[in-house]
């Protein structure tokens, strides 16, 4: 099992809270593709 980074955990929690990758991206000031990539790597 791969270790998760703190960044990936924050991204996951934000996406789960908003039920949306785009809203998580806005909250974290990241690109939507970055959110998707990090979730995919998890």
PyMOL Python script that loads the backbone (N, CA, C, O; Angstrom):
from pymol import cmd

cmd.read_pdbstr("""\
ATOM      1  N   UNK A   1       0.841  -1.184   0.000  1.00  0.00           N
ATOM      2  CA  UNK A   1       0.000   0.000   0.000  1.00  0.00           C
ATOM      3  C   UNK A   1       0.881   1.240   0.000  1.00  0.00           C
ATOM      4  O   UNK A   1       1.864   1.321   0.736  1.00  0.00           O
ATOM      5  N   UNK A   2       0.516   2.195  -0.830  1.00  0.00           N
ATOM      6  CA  UNK A   2       1.278   3.435  -0.958  1.00  0.00           C
ATOM      7  C   UNK A   2       0.893   4.395   0.164  1.00  0.00           C
ATOM      8  O   UNK A   2      -0.277   4.490   0.535  1.00  0.00           O
ATOM      9  N   UNK A   3       1.877   5.101   0.696  1.00  0.00           N
ATOM     10  CA  UNK A   3       1.607   6.095   1.727  1.00  0.00           C
ATOM     11  C   UNK A   3       0.950   7.318   1.121  1.00  0.00           C
ATOM     12  O   UNK A   3       1.357   7.788   0.058  1.00  0.00           O
ATOM     13  N   UNK A   4      -0.056   7.828   1.788  1.00  0.00           N
ATOM     14  CA  UNK A   4      -0.733   9.034   1.342  1.00  0.00           C
ATOM     15  C   UNK A   4       0.006  10.251   1.875  1.00  0.00           C
ATOM     16  O   UNK A   4       0.570  10.221   2.969  1.00  0.00           O
ATOM     17  N   UNK A   5      -0.002  11.313   1.095  1.00  0.00           N
ATOM     18  CA  UNK A   5       0.595  12.557   1.558  1.00  0.00           C
ATOM     19  C   UNK A   5      -0.479  13.391   2.237  1.00  0.00           C
ATOM     20  O   UNK A   5      -1.673  13.169   2.034  1.00  0.00           O
ATOM     21  N   UNK A   6      -0.049  14.342   3.035  1.00  0.00           N
ATOM     22  CA  UNK A   6      -0.976  15.249   3.693  1.00  0.00           C
ATOM     23  C   UNK A   6      -1.775  16.022   2.648  1.00  0.00           C
ATOM     24  O   UNK A   6      -2.961  16.287   2.838  1.00  0.00           O
ATOM     25  N   UNK A   7      -1.133  16.376   1.563  1.00  0.00           N
ATOM     26  CA  UNK A   7      -1.807  17.100   0.481  1.00  0.00           C
ATOM     27  C   UNK A   7      -2.942  16.257  -0.101  1.00  0.00           C
ATOM     28  O   UNK A   7      -4.038  16.767  -0.331  1.00  0.00           O
ATOM     29  N   UNK A   8      -2.685  14.979  -0.336  1.00  0.00           N
ATOM     30  CA  UNK A   8      -3.718  14.106  -0.887  1.00  0.00           C
ATOM     31  C   UNK A   8      -4.890  13.957   0.083  1.00  0.00           C
ATOM     32  O   UNK A   8      -6.044  13.903  -0.342  1.00  0.00           O
ATOM     33  N   UNK A   9      -4.603  13.892   1.354  1.00  0.00           N
ATOM     34  CA  UNK A   9      -5.668  13.775   2.352  1.00  0.00           C
ATOM     35  C   UNK A   9      -6.512  15.044   2.367  1.00  0.00           C
ATOM     36  O   UNK A   9      -7.740  14.973   2.430  1.00  0.00           O
ATOM     37  N   UNK A  10      -5.862  16.201   2.311  1.00  0.00           N
ATOM     38  CA  UNK A  10      -6.603  17.470   2.276  1.00  0.00           C
ATOM     39  C   UNK A  10      -7.487  17.551   1.046  1.00  0.00           C
ATOM     40  O   UNK A  10      -8.637  17.984   1.128  1.00  0.00           O
ATOM     41  N   UNK A  11      -6.953  17.136  -0.096  1.00  0.00           N
ATOM     42  CA  UNK A  11      -7.722  17.156  -1.340  1.00  0.00           C
ATOM     43  C   UNK A  11      -8.913  16.214  -1.234  1.00  0.00           C
ATOM     44  O   UNK A  11     -10.025  16.579  -1.614  1.00  0.00           O
ATOM     45  N   UNK A  12      -8.695  15.022  -0.727  1.00  0.00           N
ATOM     46  CA  UNK A  12      -9.788  14.058  -0.573  1.00  0.00           C
ATOM     47  C   UNK A  12     -10.874  14.589   0.352  1.00  0.00           C
ATOM     48  O   UNK A  12     -12.061  14.484   0.042  1.00  0.00           O
ATOM     49  N   UNK A  13     -10.476  15.155   1.478  1.00  0.00           N
ATOM     50  CA  UNK A  13     -11.455  15.674   2.429  1.00  0.00           C
ATOM     51  C   UNK A  13     -12.267  16.821   1.826  1.00  0.00           C
ATOM     52  O   UNK A  13     -13.478  16.903   2.031  1.00  0.00           O
ATOM     53  N   UNK A  14     -11.606  17.691   1.095  1.00  0.00           N
ATOM     54  CA  UNK A  14     -12.309  18.799   0.458  1.00  0.00           C
ATOM     55  C   UNK A  14     -13.282  18.298  -0.602  1.00  0.00           C
ATOM     56  O   UNK A  14     -14.413  18.779  -0.683  1.00  0.00           O
ATOM     57  N   UNK A  15     -12.858  17.347  -1.405  1.00  0.00           N
ATOM     58  CA  UNK A  15     -13.734  16.784  -2.440  1.00  0.00           C
ATOM     59  C   UNK A  15     -14.926  16.069  -1.809  1.00  0.00           C
ATOM     60  O   UNK A  15     -16.045  16.159  -2.315  1.00  0.00           O
ATOM     61  N   UNK A  16     -14.693  15.371  -0.722  1.00  0.00           N
ATOM     62  CA  UNK A  16     -15.787  14.671  -0.038  1.00  0.00           C
ATOM     63  C   UNK A  16     -16.754  15.670   0.600  1.00  0.00           C
ATOM     64  O   UNK A  16     -17.967  15.464   0.572  1.00  0.00           O
ATOM     65  N   UNK A  17     -16.229  16.730   1.164  1.00  0.00           N
ATOM     66  CA  UNK A  17     -17.068  17.749   1.802  1.00  0.00           C
ATOM     67  C   UNK A  17     -17.985  18.419   0.780  1.00  0.00           C
ATOM     68  O   UNK A  17     -19.167  18.636   1.047  1.00  0.00           O
ATOM     69  N   UNK A  18     -17.441  18.742  -0.379  1.00  0.00           N
ATOM     70  CA  UNK A  18     -18.199  19.456  -1.396  1.00  0.00           C
ATOM     71  C   UNK A  18     -18.903  18.527  -2.382  1.00  0.00           C
ATOM     72  O   UNK A  18     -19.768  18.966  -3.140  1.00  0.00           O
ATOM     73  N   UNK A  19     -18.536  17.255  -2.376  1.00  0.00           N
ATOM     74  CA  UNK A  19     -19.042  16.281  -3.357  1.00  0.00           C
ATOM     75  C   UNK A  19     -18.795  16.764  -4.779  1.00  0.00           C
ATOM     76  O   UNK A  19     -19.600  16.537  -5.682  1.00  0.00           O
ATOM     77  N   UNK A  20     -17.650  17.443  -4.954  1.00  0.00           N
ATOM     78  CA  UNK A  20     -17.331  18.014  -6.256  1.00  0.00           C
ATOM     79  C   UNK A  20     -15.838  18.279  -6.346  1.00  0.00           C
ATOM     80  O   UNK A  20     -15.254  18.897  -5.455  1.00  0.00           O
ATOM     81  N   UNK A  21     -15.221  17.808  -7.426  1.00  0.00           N
ATOM     82  CA  UNK A  21     -13.807  18.097  -7.636  1.00  0.00           C
ATOM     83  C   UNK A  21     -13.589  19.570  -7.949  1.00  0.00           C
ATOM     84  O   UNK A  21     -12.603  20.163  -7.512  1.00  0.00           O
ATOM     85  N   UNK A  22     -14.513  20.162  -8.708  1.00  0.00           N
ATOM     86  CA  UNK A  22     -14.332  21.571  -9.093  1.00  0.00           C
ATOM     87  C   UNK A  22     -14.453  22.504  -7.884  1.00  0.00           C
ATOM     88  O   UNK A  22     -13.716  23.485  -7.780  1.00  0.00           O
ATOM     89  N   UNK A  23     -15.370  22.202  -6.983  1.00  0.00           N
ATOM     90  CA  UNK A  23     -15.486  23.029  -5.769  1.00  0.00           C
ATOM     91  C   UNK A  23     -14.291  22.824  -4.849  1.00  0.00           C
ATOM     92  O   UNK A  23     -13.841  23.763  -4.193  1.00  0.00           O
ATOM     93  N   UNK A  24     -13.781  21.613  -4.799  1.00  0.00           N
ATOM     94  CA  UNK A  24     -12.576  21.353  -4.011  1.00  0.00           C
ATOM     95  C   UNK A  24     -11.402  22.132  -4.593  1.00  0.00           C
ATOM     96  O   UNK A  24     -10.587  22.685  -3.855  1.00  0.00           O
ATOM     97  N   UNK A  25     -11.323  22.172  -5.909  1.00  0.00           N
ATOM     98  CA  UNK A  25     -10.252  22.919  -6.578  1.00  0.00           C
ATOM     99  C   UNK A  25     -10.337  24.404  -6.243  1.00  0.00           C
ATOM    100  O   UNK A  25      -9.317  25.043  -5.984  1.00  0.00           O
ATOM    101  N   UNK A  26     -11.547  24.952  -6.249  1.00  0.00           N
ATOM    102  CA  UNK A  26     -11.723  26.357  -5.890  1.00  0.00           C
ATOM    103  C   UNK A  26     -11.290  26.613  -4.453  1.00  0.00           C
ATOM    104  O   UNK A  26     -10.579  27.580  -4.177  1.00  0.00           O
ATOM    105  N   UNK A  27     -11.718  25.748  -3.540  1.00  0.00           N
ATOM    106  CA  UNK A  27     -11.385  25.924  -2.128  1.00  0.00           C
ATOM    107  C   UNK A  27      -9.873  25.869  -1.894  1.00  0.00           C
ATOM    108  O   UNK A  27      -9.323  26.651  -1.118  1.00  0.00           O
ATOM    109  N   UNK A  28      -9.216  24.935  -2.575  1.00  0.00           N
ATOM    110  CA  UNK A  28      -7.786  24.729  -2.364  1.00  0.00           C
ATOM    111  C   UNK A  28      -6.925  25.544  -3.321  1.00  0.00           C
ATOM    112  O   UNK A  28      -5.696  25.490  -3.272  1.00  0.00           O
ATOM    113  N   UNK A  29      -7.587  26.298  -4.190  1.00  0.00           N
ATOM    114  CA  UNK A  29      -6.887  27.125  -5.176  1.00  0.00           C
ATOM    115  C   UNK A  29      -5.951  26.297  -6.050  1.00  0.00           C
ATOM    116  O   UNK A  29      -4.783  26.634  -6.244  1.00  0.00           O
ATOM    117  N   UNK A  30      -6.502  25.205  -6.570  1.00  0.00           N
ATOM    118  CA  UNK A  30      -5.778  24.308  -7.466  1.00  0.00           C
ATOM    119  C   UNK A  30      -6.580  24.136  -8.747  1.00  0.00           C
ATOM    120  O   UNK A  30      -7.767  24.458  -8.800  1.00  0.00           O
ATOM    121  N   UNK A  31      -5.925  23.630  -9.764  1.00  0.00           N
ATOM    122  CA  UNK A  31      -6.618  23.306 -11.011  1.00  0.00           C
ATOM    123  C   UNK A  31      -7.448  22.039 -10.805  1.00  0.00           C
ATOM    124  O   UNK A  31      -7.068  21.151 -10.042  1.00  0.00           O
ATOM    125  N   UNK A  32      -8.568  21.970 -11.487  1.00  0.00           N
ATOM    126  CA  UNK A  32      -9.417  20.786 -11.384  1.00  0.00           C
ATOM    127  C   UNK A  32      -8.696  19.519 -11.790  1.00  0.00           C
ATOM    128  O   UNK A  32      -8.925  18.452 -11.220  1.00  0.00           O
ATOM    129  N   UNK A  33      -7.814  19.639 -12.789  1.00  0.00           N
ATOM    130  CA  UNK A  33      -7.063  18.464 -13.222  1.00  0.00           C
ATOM    131  C   UNK A  33      -6.106  17.988 -12.129  1.00  0.00           C
ATOM    132  O   UNK A  33      -5.838  16.792 -12.016  1.00  0.00           O
ATOM    133  N   UNK A  34      -5.595  18.913 -11.329  1.00  0.00           N
ATOM    134  CA  UNK A  34      -4.714  18.540 -10.214  1.00  0.00           C
ATOM    135  C   UNK A  34      -5.449  17.749  -9.154  1.00  0.00           C
ATOM    136  O   UNK A  34      -4.903  16.807  -8.579  1.00  0.00           O
ATOM    137  N   UNK A  35      -6.691  18.133  -8.894  1.00  0.00           N
ATOM    138  CA  UNK A  35      -7.519  17.406  -7.924  1.00  0.00           C
ATOM    139  C   UNK A  35      -7.755  15.983  -8.431  1.00  0.00           C
ATOM    140  O   UNK A  35      -7.577  15.008  -7.702  1.00  0.00           O
ATOM    141  N   UNK A  36      -8.157  15.894  -9.688  1.00  0.00           N
ATOM    142  CA  UNK A  36      -8.432  14.597 -10.285  1.00  0.00           C
ATOM    143  C   UNK A  36      -7.194  13.695 -10.270  1.00  0.00           C
ATOM    144  O   UNK A  36      -7.286  12.505  -9.968  1.00  0.00           O
ATOM    145  N   UNK A  37      -6.051  14.268 -10.594  1.00  0.00           N
ATOM    146  CA  UNK A  37      -4.811  13.502 -10.615  1.00  0.00           C
ATOM    147  C   UNK A  37      -4.456  12.975  -9.228  1.00  0.00           C
ATOM    148  O   UNK A  37      -4.080  11.811  -9.086  1.00  0.00           O
ATOM    149  N   UNK A  38      -4.569  13.808  -8.218  1.00  0.00           N
ATOM    150  CA  UNK A  38      -4.234  13.385  -6.863  1.00  0.00           C
ATOM    151  C   UNK A  38      -5.173  12.302  -6.356  1.00  0.00           C
ATOM    152  O   UNK A  38      -4.738  11.352  -5.705  1.00  0.00           O
ATOM    153  N   UNK A  39      -6.461  12.445  -6.653  1.00  0.00           N
ATOM    154  CA  UNK A  39      -7.428  11.423  -6.248  1.00  0.00           C
ATOM    155  C   UNK A  39      -7.131  10.106  -6.966  1.00  0.00           C
ATOM    156  O   UNK A  39      -7.210   9.029  -6.375  1.00  0.00           O
ATOM    157  N   UNK A  40      -6.793  10.215  -8.232  1.00  0.00           N
ATOM    158  CA  UNK A  40      -6.480   9.025  -9.029  1.00  0.00           C
ATOM    159  C   UNK A  40      -5.241   8.311  -8.489  1.00  0.00           C
ATOM    160  O   UNK A  40      -5.183   7.082  -8.507  1.00  0.00           O
ATOM    161  N   UNK A  41      -4.260   9.059  -8.014  1.00  0.00           N
ATOM    162  CA  UNK A  41      -3.030   8.469  -7.490  1.00  0.00           C
ATOM    163  C   UNK A  41      -3.261   7.781  -6.152  1.00  0.00           C
ATOM    164  O   UNK A  41      -2.478   6.924  -5.742  1.00  0.00           O
ATOM    165  N   UNK A  42      -4.330   8.159  -5.481  1.00  0.00           N
ATOM    166  CA  UNK A  42      -4.619   7.527  -4.191  1.00  0.00           C
ATOM    167  C   UNK A  42      -5.026   6.087  -4.397  1.00  0.00           C
ATOM    168  O   UNK A  42      -5.311   5.381  -3.430  1.00  0.00           O
TER     169      UNK A  42
END
""", "prot")
cmd.dss("prot")
cmd.show_as("cartoon", "prot")
cmd.util.cbc("prot")
cmd.orient("prot")
